[in-house]
Amino acid sequence: MLAQWRQFDPVFIVERYADALRRLSLLYIECGSSDEFNLHLGSRMLARRLNALDIAHRYEEFQMDTRIPHTATVFRSARQCGAGP
C-alpha cells in the first residue's frame, strides 16, 4: 500500500518532473506549522528535494494551522514572487 501511495507523493516523484518544474514561472509552497494532518512535514521534505535538484521555488511556513483562512497572505506572497496582477 505504501508503494502505491509513493507513486503519487510529490516528495518521491519530484525528480521525475524536475525539467517541467524548472520551466514554471512560479512554484510556491505554503503551509501552516500546526497543520492537523502534519502536511508541513511533507512540505518541508519537498522543499529540501527542490533545493537539492536546484529547482527554483518559494517555500513559506506560517505559524498557524491550515484551517485558518489566509487567502490574502497567499496572494500577497505570490505577488512578491512576481506572479499575478
Sine and cosine of phi, psi and omega as CSV:
sin_phi,cos_phi,sin_psi,cos_psi,sin_omega,cos_omega
0.00,0.00,-0.66,0.75,0.00,-1.00
-0.89,0.45,-0.63,0.78,0.02,-1.00
-0.88,0.47,-0.63,0.78,0.04,-1.00
-0.91,0.42,-0.65,0.76,0.01,-1.00
-0.89,0.45,-0.69,0.72,-0.06,-1.00
-0.91,0.42,-0.35,0.94,0.06,-1.00
-0.88,0.48,-0.38,0.93,-0.06,-1.00
-0.87,-0.50,0.03,1.00,-0.02,-1.00
-0.98,0.19,0.86,-0.51,-0.03,-1.00
-0.81,0.58,-0.56,0.83,-0.01,-1.00
-0.89,0.45,-0.57,0.82,-0.06,-1.00
-1.00,-0.03,-0.35,0.94,-0.06,-1.00
-0.94,-0.35,0.01,1.00,-0.07,-1.00
-0.85,0.53,-0.59,0.81,-0.01,-1.00
-0.89,0.46,-0.60,0.80,0.01,-1.00
-0.87,0.49,-0.53,0.85,-0.06,-1.00
-0.95,-0.31,0.27,0.96,-0.10,-0.99
-0.83,0.56,-0.72,0.70,-0.02,-1.00
-0.89,0.46,-0.68,0.73,0.03,-1.00
-0.91,0.41,-0.64,0.76,0.01,-1.00
-0.91,0.42,-0.57,0.82,0.03,-1.00
-0.92,0.40,-0.42,0.91,-0.01,-1.00
-0.99,0.11,-0.15,0.99,0.02,-1.00
-0.92,0.38,0.58,-0.81,0.07,-1.00
-0.98,0.20,-0.38,0.93,0.03,-1.00
-0.45,-0.89,0.77,-0.64,0.14,-0.99
-0.81,-0.59,0.95,-0.30,-0.12,-0.99
-0.86,-0.51,0.80,-0.60,0.01,-1.00
-0.82,-0.57,0.79,-0.62,0.06,-1.00
-0.64,-0.76,0.45,-0.89,0.02,-1.00
-0.35,-0.94,0.23,-0.97,0.10,-0.99
-1.00,-0.06,0.61,-0.79,-0.06,-1.00
-0.97,0.24,-0.11,0.99,0.01,-1.00
-0.86,-0.52,0.56,0.83,-0.04,-1.00
-0.86,0.51,0.74,-0.67,-0.07,-1.00
-0.91,0.41,-0.35,0.94,0.01,-1.00
-0.97,-0.25,0.14,0.99,-0.01,-1.00
0.87,0.49,0.52,0.85,0.02,-1.00
-0.90,0.43,-0.38,0.92,0.02,-1.00
-0.89,0.45,-0.48,0.88,0.02,-1.00
-0.92,0.39,-0.70,0.72,0.06,-1.00
-0.92,0.39,-0.59,0.81,0.03,-1.00
-0.90,0.43,-0.64,0.77,0.06,-1.00
-0.89,0.46,-0.69,0.72,0.01,-1.00
-0.90,0.44,-0.64,0.76,0.02,-1.00
-0.89,0.45,-0.69,0.72,0.02,-1.00
-0.87,0.48,-0.64,0.77,0.05,-1.00
-0.90,0.43,-0.64,0.77,0.03,-1.00
-0.91,0.42,-0.66,0.75,0.03,-1.00
-0.88,0.47,-0.67,0.75,0.06,-1.00
-0.88,0.48,-0.72,0.70,-0.02,-1.00
-0.88,0.47,-0.53,0.85,0.00,-1.00
-1.00,-0.04,0.08,1.00,0.00,-1.00
0.84,0.55,0.73,0.69,0.05,-1.00
-0.96,-0.26,0.87,-0.49,-0.02,-1.00
-0.90,0.44,0.71,-0.71,0.01,-1.00
-0.28,-0.96,0.19,-0.98,0.12,-0.99
-0.80,-0.59,0.80,-0.60,0.00,-1.00
-0.89,-0.46,0.79,-0.62,0.05,-1.00
-0.74,-0.67,0.70,-0.72,0.04,-1.00
-0.84,-0.55,0.83,-0.55,-0.07,-1.00
-0.98,-0.19,0.52,-0.85,0.00,-1.00
-0.99,0.17,0.92,0.40,0.03,-1.00
-0.23,-0.97,0.13,-0.99,0.10,-1.00
-1.00,-0.08,0.22,-0.98,-0.10,-0.99
-0.98,0.18,-0.02,1.00,0.06,-1.00
-0.98,0.18,-0.25,0.97,-0.01,-1.00
-1.00,0.08,0.81,-0.59,0.00,-1.00
-0.88,0.48,0.75,-0.66,0.02,-1.00
-0.58,-0.82,0.56,0.83,-0.03,-1.00
-0.84,0.54,-0.66,0.75,-0.02,-1.00
-0.88,0.48,-0.62,0.78,0.02,-1.00
-0.90,0.44,-0.68,0.73,0.00,-1.00
-0.88,0.47,-0.73,0.68,-0.01,-1.00
-0.92,0.40,-0.63,0.78,0.04,-1.00
-0.89,0.46,-0.69,0.72,0.01,-1.00
-0.91,0.42,-0.64,0.77,0.02,-1.00
-0.90,0.44,-0.64,0.77,0.04,-1.00
-0.90,0.43,-0.61,0.79,0.04,-1.00
-0.89,0.45,-0.46,0.89,0.03,-1.00
-0.99,0.11,-0.09,1.00,0.01,-1.00
1.00,-0.09,0.23,0.97,0.02,-1.00
-0.98,-0.22,0.40,-0.92,0.10,-0.99
0.98,0.21,-0.04,-1.00,-0.06,-1.00
-0.95,0.31,0.00,0.00,0.00,0.00
